[in-house]
Amino acid sequence: MHKNHGPVYYGDYLELNKLLDTQNPLSKKYGDEAHDETLFIVVHQVYELWFKQILHELNSIKSIFSVDKVEESFLSTVCSRLERIKKVQTLLLGQLEVMETMTPMDFLEFRDLLVPASGFQSVQFREIEILLGLSTNQRKEVDREYFLGRLNEQDKERLLKIEKEPTLFSALEKWLERMPFTFNAEFDFWSEYQSCVEDMLCGDELTVLDNMATLPPKALEIQKANLQSTRDTFETLFNSDEYNKLVKEGKRRLSQKATLNALFVLLYRDEPILTLPYTVLAHLMDIDENFTTWRYKHALMAHRMLGTKIGTGGSSGHQYLKGAADNNRSFIDLFNLSTFIIPRSQRPVLPEKLKTAMNFNYRD
């Protein structure tokens, strides 16, 4: 604990004179000040302050996961910091409502003065995306060189340097790959799970056959096609060659081992030792969903403000932002795990010795 070695004044501690002297509308330099330009500046400055806080939390979480053995006691810290990010995201979404108190005509009073400045150039937000595993060469809807070309050399070099460093995504992947409990001399979860899936699919096929007499031929063919598609999807989970092919095609991002272990966490999340790992994964999905929601709301706001005009940075405006929301997600593999969830009653039964190892055991 640090001790105060002298009196501290509120304004000095927060450096308010410096902070509050940074709202300088461009319109004021060229004639009458556009009233709503101050709102535009303040909202975006506050965004950048919250981005700084999110980066502070993400980097601390990455450092926790970037060791060969993550102590279980650290996971509660990870969860609390992920929860904090989610609360900040709530504020980010709320700020769009403040922005929407500005009308399109109000915005047009100073919009042309901003060209070619753009949200493209929010280096902190780009850094957040990279930390979450979305590098500039994985972005869709925009060419990488065009994207980097919107930045000055200093910011471009900063992002390229960060892209060469380990990310939270890669640290999480390695942590999942090290997850114990799924294989030992007495228990091979993946083999047991595959058998359970086969039983489930065979049961579904029998149900279709039992209803053959009542189903029209076309409906029967659709049912059979759906069953085969489901079987093929499960096969990609177990077949290493097929899985790695999907990774190369960019259709899967997490490694096969990390994906299977994450699935184990989701299936047995009620086991005490898996409660916090499950909460970590759930928080990451929430954060991914919140950023997607923010992008969608940003796109709607841009449409409301600009119609079909291009953005100040040269993008297609609303259409680009909507495409970014649709395609740029960090933890989509975690969302897709729901494809492979099976009913509790059909899960492999965990050996008693393993359940004991995964539980809290109190002795008198």
N, C-alpha and C positions, 0 to 999 in steps of 0.2 A: 504493500500500500504506500502510495506517494503522499508526502506531507506538504502542505502549503507553506512556502517560505516567505510569504508577503501578501499584502492585500491585492485582490484581483477585481478589476472593474468590468462590469458586464459587457459594455461596448468594446472594450479593448480585447477581452478574451475572444469574442466572436469576430473581431476585426470588422465591425459594422461599417465604419467609415469607408473602408476599402470595398466591402461587399455591396453597399447601397449606392456606391458611386459608379457601378458598372452597367446601369440601365441608361443607355444613350441612343435614343431613337434616331435613325438616319434621316427620317423625314424632317426633323428639326433643323438639320444642316442645310436643307434645300428649300426652305420656306416654312409654311405653317406645319406644326407638328401634327401627325396623324394620331389622334387620341388613343386608338387601340393598339398602336405599335408597342407601347409600354407593356400592355398585357401580354402580347406575343413574346416579348423579350423575357419577362419575368417567368412565364410558364416554361419556356425552354431552358432557362437557367436553372429552375427548380428541378426539371427533368435531369439535367446533368449532375446536379448535386445528389439526387437519388440514385442515378447510375453509379456515381462514385461509391455510395454506400453499398450497393449491390455487389460491385466489384470487390469491395473490402470483405464482404461476407463470403463470396465465392472463392476468393484466393485463400482465405483461412480454411475453408472446407477442403479445398484442393490439397493444402499442406497436410491436413489430417489424413487424407486418403493416400498420400504419396509416400507411404512407408510400407515395408514388407509385411508388417502385422499391425492392423488397426485394432486398438484396444476397444472392447465393447463399451467401456465407460465413456469413450469419446463420442459415441454415436448420439447420445442425448444432446451434446453440444452441437453436433451437426444438425440434428433435427430442429433445435431452437433457432439456429441461424437460417436454416431453410424457411422456417415459419416466419422469421422476420422479413425475409425477401418477399414472401407472399403478401405480407401486410403492406410493404412498400409498393408492391404491384397494384394493390387496391387504390393507393393514392395516385399512382400513374394513370389508372383508368379514370379516376375522378377528375383529374386535371383536364381531360378532354372535354368534360362537361363545362368547365370554366371557359375553355377556348371557344366552345360553341355559343357562348354569349356574344361573340363577335360575329357580325353578319358578313356575307360575301362582299357587300359594297364597302364595309369598313376595312376589310382585308385588302381590297383592291387599291385603297388609298396609299398603301406603302409597299405592296407586293413586288412591284417591278424593281424597287430599290434592293431587293434581296438577291436577285439573280447574280451569279449562279450558285449562291449558298443553298444548301439542302440538308435534309436529315441524313442523306448519304454520308455526310461528313461528320456525323456524331461518332467520333473515334471510340468513345467510351462504350456506346451501345454495340459497336462492332466487336469491341474487346469482350463484352459480355457474351455475345454470340459465339465467338471463338472459344472462350473458356467452356461453354456448354457443348462444344463439339461441332459447331457449324463454321467451318473455315471458309475463306472467300472462294475457294475453288469448288465448294460443295453447294454454293448458293444457286438457286434456280431463278428463272425469270429475268436475269440480268447477266451480261457478259462480265467475266472477272476483270478483264483489262479496263472495260468501261467503268466498272465499280471502283477499282483502285485509282483510275484516272481522275476521279472526282476529288481526290485527296492531295494535299500538298506533300512535298517530298518527306518532310519530317514525320507526318502522320502515317504516310504510306510505309516508311521504314519501320515505324513502331509496330504496326500491325503485322508486317511480314516477319518481324523478329518474334512476336508473340506466337505466331503460327508455328514456329519451329520448336516451341516449348511444349512440355506435356500439358494437357488440358484436364479439367475436372472430369470430362467425359472419359478420357483414357485412363485416369486414375480410378474412376468408378468401375470401368470394365475390368481392370486388373483385380480390384477388390472382389468383384463378383466371381471371377475365375478362381479365386482362392477360397471361396465359400466351402466350409467343410460339411460333413453329414451326408452328402449324396452318394458316397461310395466308400465301402470298407469291405473287409473279408466276409462280413455277414449280410451285407445289404448293398445292392446295386440299384439305386433309385431309377436310373434311366431305363434299365431293362424292365423293372417292375412297372414303371409308368407306361412304357411302350405296350406291354401286355394289357394293361387296363384300357388304353386307347383302342387297341384291337378289339377287345371285348365290347367296348362301347359302340364302335363302328359296326361290328357284326350284329349287335342288337338293333341298331338303326336299320340295317339291311333287312333283318327279319321282319321288322315292323312294316317296311315298304312291301315286302312279299306278302305279308298277311293281308294287306289292303289292296292287293292287285285287282281283285274282283270288283272293288268299288271305285277304283280310279280310272278315269279315261286314259287311253293309250298315251296321249301327249303329256298329261300330268305325270304319268308313271315314268316316262322318259326324263322329264325334268327332275323328278325325285332321284332317279338313278344317277343323273349327271351331277347333281348337287352332292350326293354321297361320294362319288368318285373325286370330285373337286376337293371335298373335305379330307379324304384319304390322302390325296396328293399333297395338300398343304401340310398335314402332319408328317408326311414323309420327308419334306424339306427340313424339318426340325431334327430328324434323326440321321439323315444321310449327309455325311460331311462334305462330299463332293458337291451335292446339290446346294447345300448351305453356303459353301465358299463361293460357288458360282453366283449366288444372289448377292453376296457381299461385294464381289468384283463388279457386279452390275449396278451397285448402289441401292439395291432394294432391301438390304439388311445392313446394319451398321455395327451392332454389337457382335462380338465373336460368338461362335456356337456354344462354347462352354459357359460364357457369361450369360447368354440367353437362357440356357437350360437351368443354370443355378438361380437366375432371377425368377424363373418359373417355379422352382422349388420353394423359394421364399414366399411367392404369392399363394401357392397351394397350401403351405403349412404356416401361414402367418400367425395363427393362434398359438403356436408353440412359443413359450416365453422368450427363448433366445433369438427368435426371428421377428419379434414384434418391432424392435427398433429398425432392423434392416428393411422390413416392409414399409415402415413409416418414412424412411429415407427415400425409397423408390416412389411412394405415393406423393411425397412432397415434390420430387423432381417432375413427376407428371403434372402436378398442379401448376408448377412454375412454367412448364412448357405450354400448358393450356392457357395460363394467364397472359403470356407474351403473345400467343396466337390471337387471343381475344383482343388484346391491345392493338395488334396490327390490324385486325378487322375493323375495330372502332376508328382507328386512325384513317383507314381507307374510306370508311363512310363519311368521316368528317371532311376528308379531302374532296370527296364527291360533292358534299353539301356546299363546300366553300368554292370549289373550282369548276364543278361540272366535269366536262371532258377536256379541259385545258391541260397542257403538259405541266409537270412540276417545275419548280424554280431551278432544280438541278438537271433538268433535261429529260427526266424519266417520263413515262406515260401517265404520271400522276396517279389517279384513282386505280386504274387497271394494274399498274405495277404494284401498288401497295396491297391490293387484293390478292395478286399472284404470290407475293411474298408471304402473306398470311396462310395461303393454301399449301405452300410447298416448303417453307423453311422452318422445320421443327427439329429439335435436338434429340428428343427421347421417344420418337415414334415407335421404336422397337419395344419399349416398355408398354405402350398402349396396345400394340399388336399381340402381346402375350395373352390377352383375353381370348384370343382365337383358340388357345391351347388349354384353357382352364376346363377342367372336368368336374362333375359334381363331387361334393365332399364324400358322399357315400361310395363313390367309385375310385377314390384315390388309393394308392398303395398303402397298406397298413405298415406303419413304422414299427420296427422291432422294439420291444420294451426297453432294452438296454439303450437304444438310441434316444427314445423318448425321455428316459431318465437323464441322459447327458444334455438334452436340450431344455431341461426344466430347472426350476429352482428347488433345491433340496435342503430343507431345514432340519437340523438335528437338535435334540434336547441337550 
